[in-house]
Amino acid sequence: MEAGRVVTDAPQGRVRRQRSLRELLGSIVLGFELLVVFLGALVLFGLHSLPAWLALGGGAALIVLMIIAIGLLRNTAGVVLGWIVQLIVVAAGILVPAFFIVGAIFTAMWAYCMIAAARIDRNNRAAASAADNGTENP
């Protein structure tokens, strides 16, 4: 502190990156699905429906894939990995038929979010581009 002047070394706030709607909705769907897969793996382990290594190891592997997909959703690779996760959850219905239902529900939500969000993001980019060019309709 100098004569009547306060010096602050507080760091400036970091500017957050604008996330696309596809990224936001995809992370929400995968986040909820992650919780369901975690609880499903615990139920399968507790009921001895599958061997422990398969129930817990398979659940853990799928959860890791979901976390990676959430982190990569800004790229096409994350969306593709999200589709792969959906296929794996549906395919898990071969081992436990209840996962056919869980997989169908989450795959439907994933498909809707990816299709609708891509359309909305495309429209938002077109509107922003038109506003930047001055061709926006009044």
PyMOL commands that set and color helices and strands:
alter all, ss='L'
color gray80, all
select helices_A, chain A and resi 21-46+52-71+76-94+98-133
alter helices_A, ss='H'
color red, helices_A
deselect
rebuild
show_as cartoon
